[in-house]
Structure formats: C-alpha cells, structure tokens
Amino acid sequence: DYHVRVTVDGNLAGSTLACRWKQDDKSICWITQLVVHRNYRGVGLASGLLRTLLAYRDDVYGIMSSHPFACLAAASTFGSKYNLA
C-alpha cells in the first residue's frame, strides 16, 4: 500500500492511497482513495498527488471513485493508462 499526502502551510490539504500488484507481467496501480480538503480544491492538488504515483512507471492505472473530479484528475494525469470504476 502507498500513501501520499500534501500539506499547505503546515495543514494537511489532501492525500491518496493506492495499492500495486503484478498480473500477467503488467504492473497495476489502483487508487483506492483520493481526497482534497474543500479549502484547497481547484488548484491542482489532486492531479499532483496522482502524478507522484507515476514515478513507479506502472503499466495500468485505475481509480475506484464515482466522484467526477477524482475521475477527471485521474484521466488528465494518467492519459490512456487508466480504468475508471
């Protein structure tokens, strides 16, 4: 499991939780939680949190969320390497 968080002026502004595994020679990264405090939304923190996960160079990225902004952040960050559920 991976946990990434971001602070602004010492305040927790957002975090993401993800898990990784291998399947059929593919590295999978599945985001199970993506949250940004309402006072810090709209400034790119969600995309920034997700971009930190790109450092691992997984083959497939997915996010478990029905929140439209979380899905949009994943789509813009991961491009064609995403699955929305």
N, C-alpha and C positions, 0 to 999 in steps of 0.2 A: 504494500500500500504506500502511496505517496501523498504527502500533504504539502501544499504550497500556500503561503499566506502573504498578504501585502498590508503594510501599515502606512498611514499618512499622519505625519506629525505625532507619532507615537501611539496612534489609535488603530486598532485592527479595522481595516476597511473591507477586506474580502479574503476568501480562501477557496481552495478547491481540493477535493480528494479524488484520487484516481487509483486504479489497480492495473497491473500489467501481467500478461502471460503470453506464452507461445502456443500457437496452434498451426499445424500444417506448415511449419517453417516460417510463419509470419509472427511478428511481434505486435501484440494488441494492447492498446491503451484505452481504458474505459473510464470516463469521468463519471463518478457517482454523485458528486455534489459540487456545485458552483454557486457561491453566494457573494454578493457585494452589498454592503450596508447602503441603505437608501440615500444617505447623505453624500455618497461617493459614486453614485451611478451616473452613467452617461459620459464618463471621461476616459473610458478605455481600460479600466482595471480588469474587467472580466477577460478581455482579449489578452491582456498582459499576463494574467495568471495562466491562461491556456498556452500562450507562447512558451512559457518556461518548460512545459511538457514536451515541446518539440525538440529539446536538446537531446532526448533519448532516441530520436530518429526511428520511431515505431513505423510499422507498415500500415496499420489501421488505427484510426481514432474514432471513438464513439462517445456519446454523451447520453446519460439517462436523465432526461428532463423534458417536460412539456412546456416549460416557460419559454415564450417566444424569444426573449432577449438572450437567454442562455443558448438556445439553438442557433440564433443568428451569430453570436460570438463564436461558437464552435465552427459554423460554416465559413465565416470570414477568416478564422485562424487556420483551420486545417485544410481548406480548399476542397479538393476532390477526395481527400483521405478521411472522410467522416461518415458515420452512420448515426441517424437520429432515431431515438426510440422514446 
